[in-house]
Every structure is written in C-alpha cells, then in structure tokens.
C-alpha cells in the first residue's frame, strides 16, 4: 500500500486544520514545516511594504531557512504539501522544502488556504520550482 506524508506550514490554524483533515482522509503521516526564524505578527503584516514576508515574497529566488527537522521521505510514495497563500503564491519556505527533499519518483500534491486568492498562480510557481530542481515526479493538479 502506498504511504503518504502530509507536510504543512501554517501561520494561523486554518491550514493546520485542513492538513489534519487531509491526513485523516488519506490515512497519512503528518509533519509540520518550521521556519528557522518564526514569523511575528509584524513579519506577516501585508500592509507594510517593508515587512519580512512582503520582502521575501517579492523575490522569486528568495528562500527562507527552515529547521532541519523534516522527516525522511524515502519510505513515502506520496507527498502532500499544505500552505497558506501569501501574495498569490506559497510562502518562500515551500520552495526551500522542495529544494531540500529528494522528490524524484514521488507523487506530489499541494493544497492551500487563502482568504480570497485562487490557486492558479501558486500552482505555476510550484511547477516552476519543481522544474528548476529537475525532479522526475508526478505533480498532481
């Protein structure tokens, strides 16, 4: 039987709750993605052009350091990554996760939470990040 891992990052409990529901439905293991430097409320202020997330999100090559506590994914066939949508794309740490994990041969699916943004631009961003890494995988749409 295929094993599934749900990786998720949340700034509010919304994404975490959805990740728990997805993991339960898929009978999957779960692991949280932790930024090396946690975000403060000021960091997340999208009204402030100089806030940490505003600066990070406006540079495609930006990567956010994460804690070195992601699980070994070698025993998983399916990886599901959940995240909020910030400035119409995933938080930059999702790129860091994609860069760090060996996703070759895996099935990759993503889900996101948002107050009003569609997933189209996020999907394109993830596809570009996957392609930049040269992964041979099935990206589920």
C-alpha positions in Angstrom: 0.0 0.0 0.0 1.3 3.5 -0.9 2.4 5.6 2.0 1.5 9.2 2.2 3.1 12.1 4.1 1.3 15.4 4.6 3.8 18.3 5.2 2.3 21.6 6.2 3.2 25.1 7.3 0.7 27.3 9.0 0.7 30.9 10.3 -2.9 30.6 11.5 -4.7 27.4 12.5 -6.7 27.3 9.2 -4.0 25.4 7.2 -3.2 23.1 10.2 -6.9 22.1 10.5 -7.1 21.3 6.8 -3.8 19.4 6.9 -5.2 17.3 9.8 -8.4 16.6 7.8 -6.4 15.6 4.6 -4.1 13.3 6.7 -7.1 11.6 8.3 -8.8 11.1 5.0 -5.6 9.7 3.4 -4.5 7.7 6.5 -1.3 9.7 6.1 1.5 10.7 8.5 1.9 14.4 9.2 4.9 16.7 9.8 5.0 20.5 10.3 7.4 22.7 8.4 9.1 25.1 10.7 10.8 28.3 9.6 14.3 28.7 11.2 13.2 32.1 12.4 9.5 32.1 13.4 7.3 34.8 12.0 6.0 37.6 14.2 2.7 39.4 13.6 4.8 42.4 12.3 6.5 40.0 9.8 3.1 38.9 8.5 1.8 42.4 8.0 1.0 42.5 4.3 0.0 46.2 4.6 3.7 47.1 5.4 5.9 47.1 2.3 9.0 46.6 4.4 7.6 43.6 6.4 9.6 40.4 6.3 7.1 38.5 4.3 6.5 41.3 1.8 10.2 41.5 1.1 10.6 37.7 0.8 7.5 37.1 -1.4 8.6 39.7 -4.0 11.8 38.0 -4.9 11.5 34.7 -6.8 14.9 33.4 -5.8 14.3 34.2 -2.2 14.5 31.1 0.1 13.5 31.0 3.8 15.6 28.9 6.0 13.8 26.1 7.7 14.6 24.0 10.8 16.4 20.7 9.9 13.5 18.6 11.3 11.7 17.3 8.2 11.2 13.6 8.2 13.0 11.1 5.9 10.7 10.8 2.9 12.4 7.8 1.3 9.6 5.5 2.6 6.8 7.5 1.2 5.2 7.3 -2.3 3.0 10.4 -2.0 3.9 13.8 -0.6 1.2 16.3 0.1 2.3 19.9 1.0 -0.2 22.3 2.6 0.4 26.0 3.0 -1.3 29.4 3.1 -1.2 31.6 0.1 0.8 34.8 0.6 0.8 37.4 -2.2 -0.8 34.9 -4.5 2.0 32.3 -4.1 3.2 29.8 -1.4 5.4 31.2 1.4 9.0 31.0 0.2 9.8 28.3 2.7 7.8 25.9 0.5 10.4 26.4 -2.2 13.1 25.6 0.4 11.3 22.4 1.2 11.0 21.4 -2.4 14.7 22.3 -2.9 15.8 20.1 0.1 13.7 17.0 -0.3 14.5 14.3 -2.9 11.2 14.2 -4.6 12.3 12.1 -7.6 9.8 9.3 -8.2 7.2 10.7 -5.8 3.7 11.8 -6.4 3.4 15.4 -5.2 0.2 17.2 -4.4 -0.4 20.5 -2.8 -3.3 22.3 -1.1 -3.5 25.9 0.2 -5.7 28.1 2.3 -6.5 31.7 1.3 -8.8 34.5 2.2 -9.6 35.0 -1.5 -6.8 34.1 -3.9 -7.2 31.3 -6.4 -4.6 28.6 -6.6 -3.6 29.1 -10.2 -0.5 31.3 -9.6 0.6 29.2 -6.7 0.4 26.1 -8.9 2.5 27.7 -11.6 5.1 28.8 -9.0 5.3 25.3 -7.6 5.7 23.8 -11.1 8.5 26.2 -11.8 10.3 25.4 -8.6 9.9 21.6 -9.3 11.3 22.1 -12.8 14.2 24.2 -11.5 15.2 21.2 -9.4 14.9 18.8 -12.3 12.7 16.3 -10.4 11.2 13.4 -12.2 7.8 13.2 -10.4 4.1 13.2 -10.8 2.7 16.6 -9.9 -1.0 16.3 -9.2 -3.2 19.1 -10.4 
